[in-house]
Amino acid sequence: MTDCVFRLLLLLMIAIGAGAQSVALATDVAPLPVEEIAPGVFVHRGVVALMNANNEGAIANLGFIIGEQAIAVIDSGGSVREGARLRAAIKARSDKPIRYLINTHAHPDHIFGNAAFAADGATIVGHANLPRALATRGASYLANFRRLMGDALIAEVKLMPPTLLVESETTLDLGQRRLTLHAWPTAHSDNDLTVRDDATGTLFTGDLLFRSHIPVMDGSLRGWLKVLDSLQALRPARLVPGHGPVADGASGFAEQIRYLQTLGDDVRAMIKRGAPIAKAGDAAAAERPRWQLFEDYNTRNATAAYSEIEWE
């Protein structure tokens, strides 16, 4: 064997070894813990916390639904690492193709993991307003969360707008399993999308519903209450909120409705007696013991509600 041939073979062996190592690294991911809450419907429950480097952004509830032919993913998580762990959990349960990646809205804890599914070629599905939200807010989201979570986690994030837009309602077929997607008017945000598994009556609400975690408003208080009425009328068998525990039936909306109504009532009373917006954070004080992260978000909610209600 000539020296030239030997060197070529050696380089080839090194390249093969490096390739194998990169594949191992790409697949050596601990799957997220998930629970099968109904046949073929799986949920990972995020922690109730603010996004940070320690939790890698894993604060939102994520899910996937397995049909006869394909799989749909509902939200991808707060980092590409979390998305990769969700993908590992899916692959541990099925080798069917991931056909759809559904983003329930634009907030980072639900979409920053999208790039983990790029190689699957999944169609990204979202509210018709989602591309605009990403275009106007995406850069600030990346900058803010780079500061909060660090360069290593955020450098991997790719903002990936949906290619299948839902204007009002549409259905997706996973093979003997139909999902009904509904785009809602401004409520939690202006790009909220729900996913209903028609086979089991399971409704993924995205952040239209919070449980344990205080609701966070980025849209309209009055609009949110109207949408919650519509969601209750769907009579779901079970609810997967954007944050907090899964609930059985439409009764799972009650606590959030009480909080939002209390917030609105208190703010209206403040405006009526002439209290300035700087005092808005005092609204809904009676709700403090009932919600985690109350101190982090209630003042923000109340200030937004004041700005909306003062023009009623």
N, C-alpha and C positions, 0 to 999 in steps of 0.2 A: 504494500500500500504506500503510495507516494505521500510526502508530507502535505501536499495540497489537498488530496482527497481526505486525509486524516483530519485536517483542520476543518474541512467542510462538514464532515460527519460530526465532529465535536460541536461545531456551532449549531448543527441541526438538533443534536441531543439537548443542548442547553436551551434552545428555543422551545422544544417540546416540553421540557421540564418546567420552564417558566410559564408556558401556556397552561399546563396542568395545575401549576400552583395558583395562577390567577383564577381559574375556574373553581378551584377548591375554596379560595377566599370569597368568591362571589356567592357560593352556595352554602358556605359555612356560617349560617345565620340562625340564631335561636328563634324558632317560630313564636309569634305572639300567642299567649294563651287565649283561646276562644271557647265559647260555649254554644252548643247547638240548642237554640231556644225553641225551635220548631223543626220538623223534618226538612233538612237541607238548608236551614237558615242559621248562620253562625254570626256571633257578635263578640268583639273584643271591647271590654269596658275600660275606658281611659280613667286615669286618676283625676280626682277633683283637685286641681292645682293650677297655677299659672305656668305657662310654657317656660322652660329653662333648660340649661345644658344637662342637668342631672337627670331629668325625666325625658330628655331628647324630644320634647314636644308631644309626648304621648298622653295627651289629656282628653282627647275626644273619643267617643264611641265609634267604632268602625265595624263593618260587616261584609259578608259575602253570601250569595245565594247560588246554590248549585242546581242546574237543570239537567235534563236528559242529555243535552248536547253541549252546553256551555255554562260559563260562570259569569256572574255580575258582581263587581266589587262596589260597595257603597262607602265612599270616602277613603283616603289613602294615608291620613295621619299627618303629624306635625313635623316630620323630617323624612328624608329618603331612607334613613336607617329604619325608622318605624315602618315605612312602606315595604321595605325589603323583608322585614320580619312578618308583616301581614301576608305578603306573597308566599313566604315559606310555610306559614300556617295553611294557606290554601293548597299548596302543592303536596303537603303532608296528607291531605284528605281527598284529593282528586287530581287526575291528570288531564281533565277536560280543559279546553282552552278558555282563557280569560277573555271574553268577548267584549265586555263593557266595563268601563271605570266611570262610575257615576259620582259627580261632585255635588253635594247638596247645597253648597254655597261657597263664597270666595274666601272665607276666613282661613288663615294659615294652618291652624291645627287640623283642618280637614283636607287640605290640598297640597301641603308641602311634600307629601310622599309620592306624588304622581309619577315622578321620574323612575321610581322603582319598577313600574309596570311598562316602561317604554318598549322593552324588547318583546313584550307580548303582542304588540300591535293592537291593543284594545282600543275601541272607540271611546273617547272621552265624551261624557254626556253631561249637560248642565242647563240651567235656566238661560233663557235668551239674553238676560242681562249680565250673565257671568263674564263674558269676554270684556265688556266695558268696565266692569268692576276690577278685573285683573289689570287692564290697561291703565286705569287711573290710580290704582292703589298698589299695584304689584311692587314697584320700585321701593316705595316706603315700607312695605311689609318686609322686604328683604333686608333693608338697612336697619330697621328697628330690631328684627329678630337676630341679625348678625351680632348686634350689641348685646342682646339678652342671652343668646344661646352659643355664640362663638362662631368663628370662621369655619371650623371643621365641619359642623353640621349644616351650615347654610350654604357653603360653597357647592354642595351637591344638588341643591334645590334648583329645579327648572320650572318656571311658570308655564304651564301647558294648558292653553284655553281649550274648551270643548269644541268638538267638530260636529256633534249632534246637539242641536239647540231645541229646547222645549219651550214653545210659546204659551201653551195652555196645558194640554194633556197629550201624552203619547204612551204607547205600550212597547215593551221589548219582549222578545221571545227567546227563552233559553232552551227550548225543546221541551214540550209538554209542561211548560211553566211560564206563565205570563206575569210580567211586572207592569204595574201602572204608575207612570210618573206624572206628577202634577206640579206646574209652575204657579206660584202664588203671588198675589200683589204684595206690595211692601209691608213687611211685618217685622220679624227679627232683623232682616236686611231687605234689600230690594232685589235679591236673587235667590230666594229660598225655593228649594225643590224637595218634594217628598217622594218616597218610593214605597209602593204597596206590593207585597207578594200576594197575588190573588189566591194562590193555593192554600195559604195558611192564615190569611187575614192579618199578617204582620205588617205594621206601618213603620218605616224608618222616617223619622220626622226631621232629621238634621237638627239645627238649633232652633227650630220652631218650638221645641220642647226641651226644657231643662228640668232635671229632678235632682235634689240635694244641692247641686251647684246653682247659685243664684242666676236667674235669667239675665242675659246681657243684651241690651238694646242698641241696635245699629240701624234702625229703620223708623217705625212708627208705632207708638203705643196703641192708638186707636185701631190702626190696621192690624196689629198683632192680635188684639182681642177678637176682631172680626174673623180672622183666619182660624183662630182656635175654635170658634163656634163651628166653622165649616169642617174642621178636622174631627171634632166630636161627632158630627152628623154622619161621618163615614163609618162609625161604629166598628173600629178596628178590634181584632181579637187580642192583639198585644201591641205595645208601643216600644220602639227603640228610640230613646231620646238622643239628642246630640251629646248630652252629658248626663251622667247619673244612671241609676238602675233601670232595667227593663220593667215595664208595667203591664199588667193584664187589663185589657179593656180601656174604654174611653175615660174611665174614672181617673186615669193617670194624669189628666190635664188639670185636675181641680186645684192643686196647690199652686201651680203657676198662674192660673187665672186669678186666684185670690190675691197673689202678690201684685200682679199687674193692675188689678182693680183698686187695691189699696193704694198703690203708688199714684194712680190717677186721681183718686178721691182726695188724697192728702195734698197733692200739688194744686188741685182746683181750690181747695180750702185756703191754701197759702196765698194763691193769687187773689182770691176774693178779699182777704184781709190786708192785702198790700205788701206781703213779704217779698223781698227782693230775690232774684235768682240765686244769689250767693247762699241763701238759706235752704235751697232746694234739697240739699243732702239730708235734711231732717225728715223728709217724707219717708213713709213706710217703715218708720222706726220699730213698729210692733212686729215686723217681719224678721227682725235681726236674728232671733234665736233659731229660726227655722231654716236658714240657708247658710251653706258654706261659701266663703269668699264674699260675704256681704260687704265688708269694709272696702274691698277692692273695687266693687262695681256699683253699689247702690247710689252713690253720689252722682256717678256718671249717668246712670239711668234716670235719676230724678231731674238732673239738669236738662237732659234731652226732652224729658216729658214736659218740663216747664216751658221750654222753647216752643213745643208743639201746642200745648194747651192754652197758652196765653193768647193765642190768636183764634180760639174757638168762637 
